[in-house]
Amino acid sequence: MHNDPKSSFWLRVTDTEIKVMLVALELAGFFFVMWAVHEANVWRVHHFPHAEATITRMWNEEVHPSKGAPYTVTLAEIIFVRTHLGKSYNCDETIEIGRPPVHVLVGDHLDIVPKSGTCYNPLITKDVLG
């Protein structure tokens, strides 16, 4: 059995053990960030005003990632009115609905949560993939 020399007299851990702890810490940090983003979106859905968006146009587009095989996504153009500080703003935005087949049609309404300062990146509150 191979014994790594001790890195620290006080900690009594080997270099290999330190590397394992660093990888575990990096993974924990990654999952914490992902959890925080999810919780921020959940908070946004529950505390920001909702709007009703109407799908005006839909189409499929092929995505070519830098790694991996190309795949197809369904994009939709939506229109909605967002309200911020008592003012209403007409918005039209192109969003990704998901991978085909999607179970929404042109003219369908989506419950969304727009950002308060912009029309960009509204959250769809329900799963539209079916």
Backbone as CSV, one residue per row, in Angstrom:
resi,resn,N_x,N_y,N_z,CA_x,CA_y,CA_z,C_x,C_y,C_z
1,MET,0.845,-1.175,0.000,0.000,0.000,0.000,0.887,1.234,0.000
2,HIS,0.533,2.195,-0.817,1.319,3.409,-0.986,0.885,4.448,0.039
3,ASN,1.835,5.003,0.753,1.540,6.051,1.734,2.060,7.376,1.228
4,ASP,1.151,8.336,1.035,1.572,9.677,0.655,2.163,10.370,1.871
5,PRO,3.168,11.210,1.657,3.695,11.967,2.794,2.649,12.957,3.299
6,LYS,2.711,13.239,4.566,1.760,14.174,5.172,2.094,15.589,4.725
7,SER,1.035,16.340,4.316,1.229,17.712,3.861,1.372,18.668,5.025
8,SER,0.690,18.382,6.085,0.689,19.290,7.219,0.875,18.485,8.499
9,PHE,1.723,18.989,9.351,1.934,18.311,10.623,0.679,18.375,11.479
10,TRP,-0.040,19.501,11.428,-1.202,19.702,12.303,-2.458,19.027,11.768
11,LEU,-2.657,19.063,10.452,-3.875,18.479,9.897,-3.777,16.965,9.740
12,ARG,-2.572,16.482,9.564,-2.337,15.056,9.388,-3.142,14.479,8.217
13,VAL,-3.112,15.191,7.074,-3.776,14.704,5.865,-2.748,14.611,4.742
14,THR,-2.994,13.717,3.830,-2.086,13.534,2.700,-2.483,14.457,1.559
15,ASP,-1.597,14.558,0.576,-1.899,15.363,-0.614,-3.137,14.833,-1.332
16,THR,-3.277,13.525,-1.408,-4.440,12.918,-2.060,-5.723,13.286,-1.326
17,GLU,-5.687,13.227,-0.002,-6.872,13.594,0.782,-7.236,15.059,0.583
18,ILE,-6.241,15.918,0.464,-6.505,17.343,0.222,-7.155,17.526,-1.145
19,LYS,-6.657,16.806,-2.160,-7.249,16.902,-3.497,-8.704,16.436,-3.489
20,VAL,-8.981,15.354,-2.794,-10.357,14.846,-2.700,-11.245,15.871,-2.000
21,MET,-10.739,16.472,-0.931,-11.531,17.486,-0.219,-11.796,18.703,-1.096
22,LEU,-10.825,19.113,-1.905,-11.021,20.259,-2.796,-12.066,19.965,-3.868
23,VAL,-12.036,18.758,-4.432,-13.044,18.383,-5.425,-14.430,18.365,-4.779
24,ALA,-14.527,17.815,-3.577,-15.812,17.785,-2.877,-16.303,19.198,-2.582
25,LEU,-15.397,20.081,-2.205,-15.767,21.468,-1.928,-16.227,22.177,-3.200
26,GLU,-15.549,21.933,-4.317,-15.968,22.528,-5.596,-17.348,22.028,-6.005
27,LEU,-17.600,20.735,-5.851,-18.921,20.191,-6.177,-19.997,20.777,-5.276
28,ALA,-19.701,20.899,-3.993,-20.669,21.487,-3.067,-20.953,22.936,-3.448
29,GLY,-19.930,23.681,-3.835,-20.127,25.065,-4.271,-20.975,25.147,-5.523
30,PHE,-20.727,24.260,-6.493,-21.518,24.233,-7.722,-22.985,23.960,-7.411
31,PHE,-23.251,22.941,-6.594,-24.640,22.613,-6.267,-25.299,23.709,-5.444
32,PHE,-24.549,24.400,-4.604,-25.113,25.516,-3.852,-25.536,26.642,-4.789
33,VAL,-24.705,26.957,-5.776,-25.050,28.014,-6.737,-26.290,27.617,-7.533
34,MET,-26.358,26.367,-7.991,-27.532,25.913,-8.745,-28.788,25.980,-7.880
35,TRP,-28.688,25.586,-6.621,-29.818,25.657,-5.696,-30.230,27.110,-5.479
36,ALA,-29.276,28.014,-5.333,-29.585,29.429,-5.105,-30.302,30.035,-6.308
37,VAL,-29.880,29.697,-7.522,-30.559,30.199,-8.725,-31.985,29.670,-8.778
38,HIS,-32.165,28.393,-8.481,-33.508,27.808,-8.467,-34.397,28.507,-7.439
39,GLU,-33.882,28.698,-6.248,-34.668,29.348,-5.193,-34.986,30.797,-5.543
40,ALA,-34.070,31.490,-6.207,-34.344,32.865,-6.636,-35.483,32.889,-7.646
41,ASN,-35.508,31.929,-8.563,-36.603,31.856,-9.529,-37.923,31.505,-8.854
42,VAL,-37.903,30.606,-7.879,-39.128,30.270,-7.136,-39.631,31.497,-6.391
43,TRP,-38.731,32.234,-5.764,-39.131,33.454,-5.057,-39.730,34.457,-6.035
44,ARG,-39.107,34.584,-7.204,-39.605,35.518,-8.224,-41.018,35.140,-8.668
45,VAL,-41.275,33.849,-8.861,-42.608,33.401,-9.280,-43.646,33.719,-8.208
46,HIS,-43.281,33.605,-6.949,-44.250,33.812,-5.871,-44.418,35.270,-5.457
47,HIS,-43.471,36.145,-5.776,-43.530,37.514,-5.272,-43.648,38.597,-6.340
48,PHE,-43.327,38.298,-7.586,-43.431,39.302,-8.643,-44.798,39.201,-9.304
49,PRO,-45.274,40.297,-9.902,-46.567,40.237,-10.586,-46.491,39.360,-11.839
50,HIS,-47.567,38.630,-12.072,-47.660,37.759,-13.240,-48.272,38.521,-14.404
51,ALA,-48.075,37.994,-15.602,-48.685,38.551,-16.809,-49.125,37.385,-17.686
52,GLU,-50.044,37.682,-18.580,-50.490,36.663,-19.525,-49.877,36.968,-20.880
53,ALA,-49.110,36.024,-21.382,-48.462,36.192,-22.682,-49.225,35.392,-23.727
54,THR,-49.281,35.933,-24.921,-49.918,35.249,-26.044,-48.845,34.862,-27.053
55,ILE,-48.885,33.612,-27.487,-47.932,33.142,-28.494,-48.398,33.637,-29.854
56,THR,-47.551,34.407,-30.531,-47.919,34.946,-31.841,-47.269,34.188,-32.996
57,ARG,-46.176,33.488,-32.712,-45.478,32.768,-33.778,-44.614,31.696,-33.143
58,MET,-44.504,30.544,-33.796,-43.652,29.448,-33.317,-42.879,28.855,-34.487
59,TRP,-41.656,28.407,-34.198,-40.850,27.740,-35.216,-39.791,26.892,-34.529
60,ASN,-39.286,25.921,-35.276,-38.207,25.064,-34.786,-36.885,25.565,-35.338
61,GLU,-35.865,25.446,-34.525,-34.535,25.875,-34.937,-33.522,24.844,-34.466
62,GLU,-32.548,24.554,-35.319,-31.515,23.598,-34.956,-30.378,24.320,-34.238
63,VAL,-29.972,23.757,-33.104,-28.899,24.326,-32.290,-27.660,23.467,-32.482
64,HIS,-26.527,24.115,-32.719,-25.256,23.414,-32.902,-24.325,23.781,-31.744
65,PRO,-24.342,22.989,-30.659,-23.446,23.296,-29.541,-21.992,23.044,-29.920
66,SER,-21.086,23.668,-29.174,-19.663,23.488,-29.474,-19.224,22.048,-29.228
67,LYS,-19.874,21.376,-28.276,-19.592,19.961,-28.015,-20.909,19.201,-28.076
68,GLY,-20.884,18.053,-28.681,-22.081,17.228,-28.754,-22.804,17.379,-30.076
69,ALA,-23.855,16.602,-30.195,-24.621,16.556,-31.439,-25.612,17.715,-31.506
70,PRO,-25.937,18.172,-32.706,-26.955,19.213,-32.840,-28.327,18.686,-32.419
71,TYR,-29.180,19.592,-31.980,-30.538,19.225,-31.583,-31.481,20.360,-31.957
72,THR,-32.774,20.076,-31.918,-33.789,21.032,-32.332,-34.537,21.560,-31.117
73,VAL,-34.790,22.870,-31.097,-35.600,23.493,-30.047,-36.753,24.241,-30.708
74,THR,-37.816,24.432,-29.948,-38.952,25.209,-30.425,-38.871,26.602,-29.819
75,LEU,-38.867,27.608,-30.672,-38.861,28.999,-30.239,-40.248,29.580,-30.459
76,ALA,-40.607,30.554,-29.643,-41.908,31.202,-29.781,-41.745,32.695,-29.569
77,GLU,-42.474,33.447,-30.352,-42.552,34.889,-30.140,-43.807,35.140,-29.315
78,ILE,-43.641,35.839,-28.197,-44.782,36.114,-27.320,-44.948,37.616,-27.162
79,ILE,-46.179,38.019,-26.890,-46.454,39.417,-26.554,-47.139,39.437,-25.202
80,PHE,-46.798,40.442,-24.401,-47.400,40.577,-23.080,-47.235,42.011,-22.617
81,VAL,-47.930,42.337,-21.546,-47.833,43.662,-20.941,-47.277,43.470,-19.538
82,ARG,-46.173,44.131,-19.246,-45.623,44.074,-17.889,-45.890,45.399,-17.201
83,THR,-46.059,45.348,-15.903,-46.337,46.542,-15.114,-45.226,46.718,-14.094
84,HIS,-44.722,47.955,-14.011,-43.675,48.265,-13.036,-43.892,49.680,-12.534
85,LEU,-44.020,49.812,-11.226,-44.238,51.106,-10.567,-45.435,51.851,-11.159
86,GLY,-46.495,51.098,-11.424,-47.727,51.706,-11.909,-47.773,51.993,-13.395
87,LYS,-46.699,51.758,-14.108,-46.684,51.982,-15.553,-46.747,50.642,-16.275
88,SER,-47.425,50.628,-17.419,-47.532,49.418,-18.230,-46.650,49.546,-19.461
89,TYR,-46.006,48.451,-19.813,-45.108,48.415,-20.958,-45.501,47.243,-21.851
90,ASN,-45.691,47.513,-23.144,-45.960,46.450,-24.112,-44.645,45.781,-24.482
91,CYS,-44.631,44.471,-24.432,-43.401,43.722,-24.686,-43.647,42.642,-25.730
92,ASP,-42.657,42.416,-26.551,-42.634,41.228,-27.401,-41.242,40.628,-27.267
93,GLU,-41.215,39.335,-27.099,-39.966,38.656,-26.779,-39.955,37.293,-27.454
94,THR,-38.792,36.838,-27.849,-38.624,35.486,-28.376,-38.044,34.624,-27.268
95,ILE,-38.718,33.508,-26.981,-38.277,32.622,-25.904,-38.186,31.194,-26.429
96,GLU,-37.401,30.397,-25.733,-37.319,28.976,-26.052,-38.388,28.252,-25.255
97,ILE,-39.266,27.549,-25.957,-40.344,26.806,-25.309,-39.865,25.435,-24.861
98,GLY,-39.015,24.802,-25.631,-38.517,23.473,-25.290,-38.148,22.704,-26.539
99,ARG,-37.991,21.406,-26.373,-37.694,20.538,-27.511,-38.998,19.960,-28.041
100,PRO,-39.100,19.823,-29.363,-40.332,19.273,-29.939,-40.543,17.829,-29.476
101,PRO,-41.766,17.380,-29.335,-42.996,18.128,-29.576,-43.394,18.924,-28.333
102,VAL,-43.859,20.126,-28.529,-44.396,20.941,-27.439,-45.912,20.957,-27.571
103,HIS,-46.590,21.157,-26.467,-48.042,21.043,-26.445,-48.719,22.399,-26.335
104,VAL,-48.191,23.376,-27.032,-48.829,24.690,-27.118,-48.904,25.073,-28.590
105,LEU,-49.836,25.951,-28.900,-50.053,26.380,-30.277,-50.027,27.892,-30.350
106,VAL,-49.912,28.406,-31.561,-50.019,29.848,-31.769,-51.401,30.284,-31.292
107,GLY,-51.435,31.351,-30.512,-52.684,31.850,-29.947,-52.917,31.412,-28.517
108,ASP,-52.176,30.402,-28.044,-52.310,29.967,-26.651,-51.752,31.029,-25.716
109,HIS,-52.220,30.994,-24.474,-51.782,31.951,-23.459,-50.891,31.244,-22.446
110,LEU,-49.844,31.917,-22.039,-48.916,31.402,-21.034,-48.917,32.331,-19.832
111,ASP,-48.878,31.754,-18.641,-48.709,32.546,-17.428,-47.210,32.754,-17.241
112,ILE,-46.770,34.010,-17.247,-45.343,34.314,-17.136,-45.110,35.310,-16.005
113,VAL,-43.869,35.400,-15.599,-43.438,36.409,-14.629,-42.343,37.227,-15.298
114,PRO,-42.691,38.433,-15.785,-41.657,39.268,-16.403,-40.755,39.889,-15.346
115,LYS,-39.545,40.227,-15.738,-38.668,40.967,-14.832,-39.219,42.373,-14.671
116,SER,-38.937,43.003,-13.547,-39.535,44.313,-13.274,-38.931,45.424,-14.118
117,GLY,-37.680,45.313,-14.517,-37.044,46.409,-15.229,-36.877,46.206,-16.718
118,THR,-37.291,45.043,-17.245,-37.055,44.762,-18.656,-38.042,43.717,-19.158
119,CYS,-38.197,43.661,-20.450,-39.033,42.630,-21.074,-38.256,41.333,-21.280
120,TYR,-36.939,41.394,-21.158,-36.075,40.264,-21.455,-36.223,39.157,-20.419
121,ASN,-36.198,37.921,-20.886,-36.129,36.719,-20.060,-37.289,36.552,-19.083
122,PRO,-38.525,36.516,-19.561,-39.635,36.222,-18.649,-39.627,34.743,-18.263
123,LEU,-40.072,34.439,-17.047,-40.165,33.054,-16.598,-41.541,32.507,-16.938
124,ILE,-41.590,31.335,-17.554,-42.857,30.644,-17.767,-43.149,29.873,-16.486
125,THR,-44.339,30.080,-15.906,-44.611,29.495,-14.597,-45.070,28.052,-14.655
126,LYS,-45.514,27.563,-15.811,-45.947,26.172,-15.925,-45.129,25.475,-16.991
127,ASP,-44.975,24.179,-16.807,-44.244,23.371,-17.777,-45.081,23.236,-19.039
128,VAL,-44.561,23.692,-20.169,-45.310,23.636,-21.423,-44.951,22.400,-22.248
129,LEU,-44.077,21.570,-21.724,-43.688,20.388,-22.482,-44.697,19.256,-22.354
130,GLY,-45.635,19.367,-21.425,-46.703,18.376,-21.319,-46.447,17.268,-20.371
